[in-house]
């Protein structure tokens, strides 16, 4: 029995060795990555205009025909490989703020193409102007309104609210500024949680939180005209007169076609300290986007062309004095005819006209 056992063990060992040898023979030189980035490290941050070092190492010169180093907008290097390491100094002056992808494209001698990528985050070298919000006048506000969107059309104030089930129905409504009373309203189906609103032309647009639906109403009658679908969450909404601008709680803003709701472009919002996450209710004022930061008593002023935060508004005093039993600050409305700026919060008892004081 022992003899049979030893013979079986020996045969198994020989089979294992042969199997390993056959497996190893399948590994060819070209199956390994022949070149890669050594620098920059992935998710490196750099200030706009800063020179960054880009280093490419080549494992086997004989395997590589050419390399190409590029971003979406420019080619940094393209050509043959003659040494084991290639080093470049790259000026980020023309790179976009936020996420940029640096790509290494390797063409091997057998004409196969491989890629290595690095993400580089570009942050502004601009410090935002600091402001403090100061109350000018106090108006009543319905404490039953879980404010998600706030906007003037002429003298008429519109408000969009959130809530489902036990938290209350979502709605879009016309509101009397001086009394805080709801004049007309349209309730959403109970399955929808209402979010930001904006008015463009004769249409009022209202997002929903996680239901991927944007409702479009006649602004005068509040009758539903149509609805669009989108991916991701809906938070805040405003417009620049031509495009809808939408937030989803991240640092990104999305520019959409008001006719189709199709995505036209997106930007990332950054200060000199990094990305600004939690962008919520939005208002477009004199060429800039004003945004609430969710759960913070703070608003930011954003350049819509670049995503750079040019101003930051401290509203902590407002929350301390007027929040009462309500929730977070949310809701920005600008009355163009009188150049008045208004803010409120979710279930706040007051709507506040404010001025901005430079620090």
C-alpha positions in Angstrom: 0.0 0.0 0.0 2.8 2.4 0.9 4.5 1.7 -2.6 1.2 2.5 -4.4 0.9 5.7 -2.2 4.5 6.8 -3.0 3.9 6.1 -6.8 0.7 8.1 -6.8 2.4 11.0 -5.0 5.3 11.0 -7.4 2.9 11.0 -10.4 1.0 13.9 -8.9 4.2 15.9 -8.3 5.4 15.3 -11.9 2.0 16.4 -13.2 2.1 19.6 -11.1 5.6 20.4 -12.4 4.5 19.9 -16.0 1.4 22.0 -15.4 3.5 24.9 -14.0 5.9 24.7 -16.9 3.0 24.8 -19.4 1.4 27.7 -17.6 4.7 29.7 -17.5 5.3 29.1 -21.2 2.1 31.1 -21.9 3.5 34.2 -20.4 5.1 36.3 -23.2 7.2 39.4 -22.9 4.5 41.5 -24.4 1.8 40.5 -21.9 3.3 42.8 -19.2 2.8 46.6 -19.2 5.9 47.8 -21.1 5.7 51.5 -19.8 3.9 53.4 -17.0 3.7 56.7 -15.2 6.0 57.1 -12.2 4.9 60.7 -11.7 2.4 62.3 -11.0 0.8 60.1 -8.4 -2.9 59.5 -8.9 -5.2 62.1 -7.5 -2.4 64.6 -7.1 -3.5 68.2 -6.5 -1.9 71.3 -8.1 -2.7 74.9 -8.3 -3.7 76.4 -11.6 -0.5 77.4 -13.5 1.8 75.2 -11.4 4.5 73.2 -13.2 4.1 69.5 -12.5 6.7 66.7 -13.2 5.6 63.9 -15.5 7.8 60.9 -15.5 7.4 57.8 -17.7 9.4 54.7 -17.1 9.9 52.1 -19.8 10.4 48.5 -18.7 11.7 47.2 -22.0 12.8 49.6 -24.7 12.8 46.8 -27.3 9.1 46.2 -26.8 7.9 49.8 -27.2 7.6 51.5 -30.6 6.2 54.9 -29.5 4.6 56.6 -26.5 2.1 59.5 -26.3 1.5 61.6 -23.3 -1.6 63.8 -23.5 -4.7 65.4 -21.8 -8.0 65.9 -23.5 -6.9 69.3 -24.8 -3.2 68.9 -25.6 -0.4 66.5 -26.5 2.6 66.8 -24.1 4.8 64.3 -26.0 4.5 61.9 -28.9 7.4 60.0 -30.4 9.8 57.1 -30.3 11.4 55.7 -27.1 15.1 55.8 -26.8 15.7 55.5 -23.0 14.3 53.8 -19.9 12.9 57.0 -18.4 11.3 60.1 -19.9 10.8 63.3 -17.8 8.6 66.3 -18.7 7.7 69.5 -17.0 4.1 70.5 -17.8 2.5 73.9 -17.2 -1.1 73.5 -15.9 -2.1 77.0 -16.9 -4.6 75.8 -19.6 -6.0 72.9 -17.6 -9.5 73.0 -16.3 -10.3 73.4 -12.7 -11.2 70.2 -10.9 -10.5 66.7 -12.4 -8.1 66.4 -15.3 -7.0 63.1 -16.8 -3.4 62.6 -17.9 -3.0 59.6 -20.3 0.0 57.6 -21.4 -0.6 55.7 -24.6 2.0 53.0 -25.4 2.3 51.4 -28.9 4.3 48.2 -28.8 6.4 46.7 -31.6 3.6 44.2 -32.4 1.2 47.3 -32.8 -0.8 46.7 -29.6 -1.9 49.8 -27.7 -2.0 50.0 -23.9 -2.8 53.0 -21.7 -1.9 54.2 -18.2 -3.9 57.1 -16.6 -3.5 59.5 -13.8 -6.0 62.0 -12.3 -4.7 65.4 -11.4 -7.0 67.9 -9.5 -6.4 71.5 -10.4 -7.4 74.0 -7.7 -7.7 77.8 -8.0 -5.0 80.2 -6.8 -7.8 82.7 -6.1 -9.0 83.4 -2.6 -12.8 83.9 -2.4 -14.1 87.3 -1.1 -15.6 86.7 2.4 -19.0 88.2 3.2 -21.3 88.2 6.2 -25.1 88.2 5.7 -26.9 91.0 7.4 -30.7 91.1 7.8 -32.5 94.1 6.2 -36.1 93.1 6.6 -38.0 90.1 8.0 -41.1 88.5 6.4 -43.3 85.6 7.5 -42.7 82.1 6.1 -44.9 79.0 6.5 -43.2 76.6 8.9 -44.9 73.7 7.1 -42.8 74.5 4.0 -39.7 72.2 3.7 -38.1 74.7 1.3 -36.2 73.2 -1.6 -36.5 75.9 -4.2 -37.2 79.7 -4.1 -37.6 82.1 -7.0 -39.1 85.4 -8.0 -40.8 86.0 -11.4 -41.4 89.7 -11.5 -43.1 90.4 -8.1 -44.4 86.9 -7.7 -42.6 84.6 -5.3 -42.6 80.9 -6.1 -41.6 78.1 -3.7 -40.9 74.4 -4.2 -41.0 72.1 -1.2 -40.0 68.5 -0.4 -41.6 65.7 1.6 -43.3 62.3 1.2 -45.6 60.3 3.4 -45.3 61.3 7.1 -43.0 64.2 6.2 -45.7 65.9 4.2 -46.5 66.3 0.5 -44.2 68.0 -1.9 -45.5 70.9 -3.8 -44.8 73.9 -6.0 -46.6 77.1 -5.0 -47.2 80.8 -5.5 -46.5 82.6 -2.2 -47.4 86.1 -1.0 -44.2 87.7 0.1 -45.7 90.1 2.7 -47.9 87.5 4.5 -46.1 84.3 3.7 -49.4 82.7 2.7 -49.7 80.2 -0.1 -51.9 81.6 -2.8 -51.9 78.7 -5.3 -50.3 75.3 -5.1 -49.8 72.1 -7.0 -49.2 69.0 -5.0 -46.9 66.2 -6.3 -47.9 62.6 -6.2 -46.9 61.1 -2.8 -44.1 59.0 -4.4 -42.2 62.2 -5.4 -39.9 64.2 -3.2 -39.8 67.7 -4.6 -36.5 69.6 -5.0 -35.2 72.8 -6.7 -37.3 75.0 -9.0 -36.5 77.6 -11.6 -38.5 79.7 -14.1 -37.5 80.2 -17.7 -39.9 81.9 -20.1 -43.4 80.8 -19.2 -42.2 77.4 -17.8 -41.5 76.5 -14.2 -39.2 73.5 -13.8 -39.1 71.4 -10.6 -36.6 68.6 -9.8 -37.3 65.5 -7.7 -34.7 64.1 -5.3 -34.3 60.4 -6.1 -37.2 59.8 -8.6 -35.1 61.0 -11.7 -38.0 63.2 -12.8 -38.1 66.9 -13.7 -41.7 68.3 -13.9 -42.4 71.3 -16.2 -45.4 73.5 -15.4 -47.1 76.5 -16.9 -45.8 79.2 -14.5 -49.2 81.0 -14.5 -51.6 78.1 -13.9 -49.2 75.6 -12.4 -50.6 73.0 -14.8 -48.1 70.3 -15.8 -46.9 70.6 -19.4 -44.4 67.8 -19.6 -41.7 65.9 -17.7 -38.2 64.7 -18.3 -36.1 62.0 -16.8 -32.4 62.1 -15.8 -29.9 59.9 -14.0 -28.6 60.6 -10.5 -30.2 62.8 -7.8 -31.8 66.2 -8.2 -31.1 69.0 -5.7 -30.9 72.6 -6.8 -32.0 74.3 -10.0 -31.5 77.8 -11.6 -31.0 79.2 -15.1 -28.8 81.7 -16.9 -31.6 82.7 -19.4 -30.5 80.0 -21.9 -29.6 76.9 -19.9 -30.8 75.1 -16.9 -28.2 74.7 -14.2 -28.6 71.8 -11.8 -26.9 70.5 -8.6 -26.9 66.9 -7.2 -25.3 67.4 -3.8 -21.8 66.9 -5.1 -19.2 69.5 -6.2 -20.6 69.3 -9.8 -23.0 71.6 -11.6 -24.8 70.4 -14.7 -25.9 72.6 -17.6 -29.0 71.3 -19.4 -31.0 72.1 -22.5 -34.4 73.6 -21.3 -36.2 72.0 -24.3 -34.9 68.4 -24.0 -33.2 68.5 -20.6 -30.2 67.0 -22.3 -26.8 67.5 -20.6 -24.7 70.1 -22.4 -21.7 70.3 -20.0 -20.7 70.1 -16.4 -18.3 72.0 -14.2 -16.7 71.2 -10.8 -16.8 73.9 -8.1 -13.6 74.6 -6.3 -12.1 77.0 -3.8 -8.3 77.4 -3.3 -8.8 74.7 -0.6 -10.4 72.1 -2.8 -13.8 70.9 -4.0 -17.0 72.3 -2.6 -19.4 69.4 -1.9 -23.0 69.6 -0.9 -24.1 72.2 -3.4 -27.9 72.5 -2.9 -30.4 75.3 -3.8 -29.2 77.6 -6.6 -29.9 81.1 -7.8 -28.4 82.9 -10.8 -27.7 86.5 -10.0 -25.9 89.0 -12.3 -23.8 86.4 -14.1 -22.9 84.4 -11.0 -24.4 81.3 -9.3 -25.3 81.6 -5.6 -25.5 78.2 -3.9 -26.5 76.9 -0.4 -24.1 74.4 1.1 -26.2 71.6 2.6 -26.0 71.4 6.4 -23.8 74.5 6.6 -24.9 78.0 7.4 -22.9 79.2 4.4 -23.5 80.1 0.8 -20.9 80.4 -2.1 -20.8 82.6 -5.2 -19.6 80.7 -8.2 -18.2 81.7 -11.6 -20.3 79.6 -14.0 -17.6 79.6 -16.7 -14.8 78.1 -14.5 -16.5 76.7 -11.4 -14.2 78.9 -9.2 -15.7 80.2 -5.9 -15.3 83.9 -6.0 -17.2 84.7 -2.8 -18.3 82.9 0.4 -21.2 84.1 2.6 -21.3 83.4 6.3 -25.0 83.1 7.3 -24.4 81.6 10.8 -26.0 84.6 12.5 -29.2 84.2 10.4 -29.5 80.5 11.5 -28.9 81.5 15.1 -31.5 84.2 15.2 -34.2 83.0 12.8 -34.0 79.2 12.4 -36.0 78.6 15.6 -37.4 75.1 15.3 -36.7 74.8 11.6 -34.0 72.8 9.9 -31.0 73.9 7.7 -30.6 77.1 5.7 -32.0 76.5 2.2 -33.6 78.9 -0.3 -32.2 81.8 -2.2 -34.3 84.2 -4.3 -33.3 87.5 -6.1 -35.9 90.1 -7.1 -34.4 91.8 -10.1 -36.6 94.8 -10.2 -35.6 96.0 -6.8 -32.3 94.2 -6.5 -33.3 92.5 -3.3 -31.8 89.3 -2.1 -33.9 86.9 0.1 -33.0 83.7 1.9 -34.8 81.2 4.2 -34.5 77.7 5.5 -36.4 74.4 5.7 -39.5 75.0 7.9 -38.2 78.4 9.0 -40.8 80.8 10.4 -39.2 83.7 8.5 -38.1 84.8 5.0 -35.2 87.3 5.2 -34.1 90.1 3.0 -30.4 90.3 3.4 -27.4 92.4 2.4 -23.8 91.3 2.1 -21.1 92.9 4.1 -17.5 92.4 3.0 -15.2 91.2 5.7 
